[in-house]
Amino acid sequence: MKPQSGLEMGTAFDLTARAKLRITGADRFRYLNGQISNDLGKASETAAIHACVLTAKGKINADVFLTADGESVLIDCESDMRAPLAARFERYIIADDVQIEDMTEELSLFHIIGAAPGNVIPGARSRESNRFGCEGVDLWLERDQHESALQVLATMLSLPSEEAAETFRIERGVPKWGYELTDEIIPTEANLESSAIDYAKGCYIGQEVISRIKMSGQTNKRLCGLVAVSNCRIAAGMHLLTAAPEGRDVGWVTSAARSERLGKEIALGFVKRGFWAPGSRLDARAPEIALGAPTIPLEIVELPFLAR
């Protein structure tokens, strides 16, 4: 029997559109560990790690997952970072024995939460990973296996639409490149301390800023969960304001969706320090709406909106 729908269990996400790079060479481990915020030693042929590639100022250049694959490391990221990430890595290769190969068109990638399919797909390489704030499994396959694998997974698991997958991401409070994660955001501001940062590892680009923030315990803004009190539709790009009459601009909405499981309009957004306490009320206003126009009352809640 096919598992129940609704992303509660037994769900397969097709991530084949993500960019994929293969890093080889005798110096690959040392080189990559100097480029990422997590410890590459945690990645293996059975587990993937989450990490960020940062600027010297601690801002995010890319949000990536890495896994060992024989004498190489496989890296995947959002599709629009395909060329920029490869260029970033190339720029820092000085005298290192490191080669970068674009495998985007050669490999398929699925992520499974819940009932895993085991070895039902011949040749699939599985890795434990945490892409939605809960345990899951990545399946790596050759690209010519994509359609046959998709058909097999469809008989066993739920295959959410793009809209349903996006709603699930927001419900889980997971930041995404191009939405919550940009080159103006520091990982700690997006709640990535536990998933993408290793404070005990060796030096890497941007480490000084990340360590300084850890010591101070302060960030200028924080990614928060937002719920519409009046159940009105929230939209990305809306400004977050303190209550009238002050109406001070203290943040912005990055992603929004209607959660049928919660029966509410929910959103992710950045809120400035001093205004992000759970239970606090803010107003959302579209940027093109004139001052004094009606706003949408929101309440700040802890993330994730829904636990697995």
C-alpha positions in Angstrom: 0.0 0.0 0.0 1.3 3.5 -0.9 2.2 5.5 2.3 -0.2 8.3 3.3 0.1 11.7 1.6 0.7 15.0 3.3 4.5 14.6 3.8 4.0 12.9 7.2 6.0 9.8 6.2 7.5 8.1 3.2 8.1 11.1 1.0 10.6 11.5 -1.9 11.8 14.9 -3.1 13.4 15.1 -6.5 16.5 17.3 -6.2 18.0 16.4 -9.5 17.8 20.1 -10.6 20.3 21.1 -8.0 23.8 21.9 -9.2 26.4 19.2 -8.5 30.2 19.4 -8.4 32.8 16.7 -7.9 36.0 17.6 -6.2 39.0 15.4 -6.7 42.8 15.6 -6.1 45.2 14.7 -3.3 44.6 18.1 -1.5 40.8 18.0 -1.7 40.1 17.5 2.0 42.5 20.2 3.3 41.4 22.6 0.6 37.6 22.1 1.1 37.9 22.3 4.9 39.4 25.8 4.4 36.3 26.8 2.3 33.4 25.5 4.4 31.9 26.3 7.8 31.4 22.6 8.8 34.0 19.9 9.4 34.4 17.8 6.2 35.6 15.0 8.4 32.0 14.3 9.3 31.1 13.6 5.7 31.4 10.0 4.6 30.1 7.4 2.1 27.2 6.9 4.4 26.5 10.5 5.6 26.3 14.0 4.1 26.9 17.2 5.9 25.4 20.7 5.6 27.7 23.7 5.3 28.1 27.3 4.1 30.7 28.8 1.9 31.4 32.3 3.3 33.0 35.6 2.4 35.8 37.0 4.6 33.1 39.1 6.3 31.1 35.9 7.3 28.3 36.5 4.7 27.0 33.4 2.8 28.3 32.8 -0.7 26.6 29.4 -1.0 24.6 26.9 1.0 25.8 23.4 0.3 25.7 19.7 1.2 28.8 17.5 0.9 29.4 13.8 0.9 32.4 11.5 0.3 32.3 9.4 -2.8 35.4 7.2 -3.2 38.4 9.4 -4.0 36.2 12.5 -4.4 33.7 14.8 -2.6 30.3 15.5 -4.1 28.8 18.9 -3.4 25.3 20.0 -4.3 23.6 23.4 -4.1 20.8 25.4 -5.6 20.8 25.4 -9.4 21.5 29.2 -9.7 24.7 28.7 -7.8 26.1 26.3 -10.3 28.6 28.7 -12.0 29.2 31.1 -9.1 30.2 28.3 -6.7 32.5 26.6 -9.2 34.1 30.0 -9.9 34.5 30.7 -6.1 36.3 27.3 -5.6 38.5 27.9 -8.7 39.5 31.3 -7.4 41.0 29.9 -4.2 43.0 27.0 -5.8 46.6 28.3 -5.7 49.1 25.4 -5.8 46.6 22.8 -4.6 46.1 19.4 -6.2 42.4 19.9 -6.6 40.2 19.5 -9.6 36.5 20.6 -10.0 34.2 18.8 -12.3 30.6 19.9 -13.0 28.4 16.8 -12.6 25.0 18.5 -12.8 23.9 16.8 -16.0 25.5 13.5 -15.2 23.9 12.7 -11.8 20.4 12.5 -10.3 19.6 13.2 -6.6 16.6 12.3 -4.5 16.0 12.9 -0.8 13.7 10.6 1.2 12.0 11.2 4.5 10.3 8.4 6.3 10.1 4.9 4.8 13.3 4.5 2.9 13.3 2.3 -0.2 16.4 0.3 0.8 18.1 -1.3 -2.2 15.2 -1.3 -4.6 17.0 1.0 -7.0 20.1 -0.8 -8.3 23.2 1.3 -8.3 21.8 4.0 -6.0 24.3 5.3 -3.5 22.6 6.3 -0.2 23.7 8.9 2.4 22.1 9.9 5.6 21.3 13.6 5.5 19.2 16.3 7.2 17.8 18.7 4.6 14.5 19.6 6.3 15.4 19.7 9.9 14.8 15.9 10.3 16.5 12.7 9.4 16.4 11.6 5.8 18.4 9.8 3.1 19.9 11.1 -0.1 20.0 8.8 -3.1 22.6 9.5 -5.8 22.2 7.9 -9.2 23.4 8.2 -12.7 21.3 10.7 -14.7 20.1 8.0 -17.1 18.5 6.2 -14.2 16.4 9.2 -13.2 13.1 8.3 -14.9 13.1 4.7 -13.9 14.0 5.6 -10.3 11.2 8.1 -10.3 8.7 5.5 -11.4 9.9 3.1 -8.7 9.7 5.7 -6.0 6.3 6.8 -7.1 4.9 3.3 -6.3 6.3 3.4 -2.8 6.4 7.0 -1.6 4.6 10.3 -1.9 6.0 12.7 -4.5 5.0 16.2 -3.5 4.5 19.0 -6.0 6.8 21.9 -6.0 4.3 23.9 -4.1 3.8 21.2 -1.4 7.5 20.8 -1.0 7.9 24.5 -0.5 5.1 24.6 2.1 6.8 21.7 3.9 10.1 23.6 3.9 8.5 26.6 5.5 6.6 24.6 8.0 9.9 23.1 9.1 11.6 26.5 9.3 14.3 25.6 6.9 16.0 28.6 5.2 16.6 28.4 1.4 19.2 30.0 -0.9 17.7 33.0 -2.7 15.0 33.5 -0.1 16.3 33.4 3.5 19.9 32.8 2.5 21.7 35.5 0.4 25.1 37.2 0.3 23.8 39.7 2.9 23.1 37.1 5.5 25.4 35.5 8.2 24.7 31.8 8.9 23.9 32.4 12.6 21.2 35.0 11.6 19.4 32.2 9.7 19.6 29.7 12.6 22.3 27.5 11.0 24.5 27.2 14.1 23.6 23.6 14.8 23.3 22.3 11.2 26.0 24.0 9.2 28.7 25.3 11.6 31.5 23.5 13.5 33.0 25.8 16.0 35.9 23.4 16.9 37.2 22.9 13.3 40.3 24.5 11.8 40.5 27.8 10.0 38.2 28.6 7.1 37.2 31.8 5.2 34.8 33.8 7.4 35.6 31.9 10.6 36.8 35.0 12.5 33.4 36.7 12.1 31.5 33.5 13.1 33.6 33.0 16.2 33.2 36.6 17.2 29.4 36.3 17.0 29.5 33.2 19.1 31.6 34.9 21.8 29.2 37.9 21.9 26.1 35.8 21.6 24.4 38.6 19.6 23.2 39.0 16.0 21.6 42.1 14.4 18.6 40.1 13.1 17.2 36.6 13.4 15.1 34.3 11.2 11.7 33.9 12.9 8.4 32.1 12.3 5.4 34.4 11.7 1.7 33.5 11.8 -1.1 35.7 10.5 -3.4 36.5 13.5 -6.3 37.4 11.2 -5.6 34.5 8.7 -4.9 37.0 5.9 -2.5 36.1 3.2 1.2 37.0 3.8 3.6 37.5 0.9 7.4 37.5 0.6 8.8 41.0 0.5 6.4 42.5 3.0 7.9 44.9 5.6 7.5 44.0 9.3 6.5 46.9 11.5 6.0 47.5 15.2 2.4 48.4 16.2 0.9 51.7 15.3 1.2 54.6 15.8 5.0 54.1 15.9 5.1 51.7 12.9 8.9 51.2 13.1 10.4 49.0 10.3 12.0 46.0 12.1 12.3 43.3 9.4 10.9 41.7 6.3 9.1 38.5 5.1 11.2 36.1 3.0 8.9 33.1 2.4 5.2 32.6 2.9 2.6 29.8 2.5 -0.8 28.5 3.5 -0.3 25.6 5.9 -3.4 23.3 5.6 -2.1 21.2 8.5 -2.0 24.2 10.8 -5.0 25.9 9.1 -3.0 29.1 9.1 -1.1 31.5 6.9 2.5 31.2 7.9 5.8 32.9 6.9 9.5 33.1 7.6 11.1 36.4 8.0 14.1 38.3 9.5 13.4 40.4 12.6 15.8 42.9 14.2 17.3 42.3 17.6 15.0 43.4 20.4 11.8 42.5 18.5 11.9 38.8 17.9 10.7 37.3 21.2 8.0 34.6 20.6 4.6 35.9 21.3 5.5 39.4 20.1 3.1 41.1 17.6 4.2 42.9 14.4 2.3 44.2 11.4 3.1 43.3 7.8 2.7 45.7 5.0 3.4 45.4 1.3 6.3 47.7 0.3 4.2 49.4 -2.4 1.3 50.3 0.0 1.3 53.8 1.3 1.8 54.6 4.9 -1.4 54.5 6.8 -2.9 51.7 4.7 -4.3 48.6 6.5 -1.7 46.1 7.7 -1.7 42.4 8.5 -1.2 41.6 12.2 1.3 38.8 12.8 2.6 36.9 15.8 6.2 35.6 16.2 6.4 31.9 17.0 9.2 29.5 17.6 10.5 27.4 14.7 9.7 24.9 13.4 6.0 25.5 13.0 5.5 21.7 12.8 7.6 19.0 14.3 8.0 15.8 12.3 
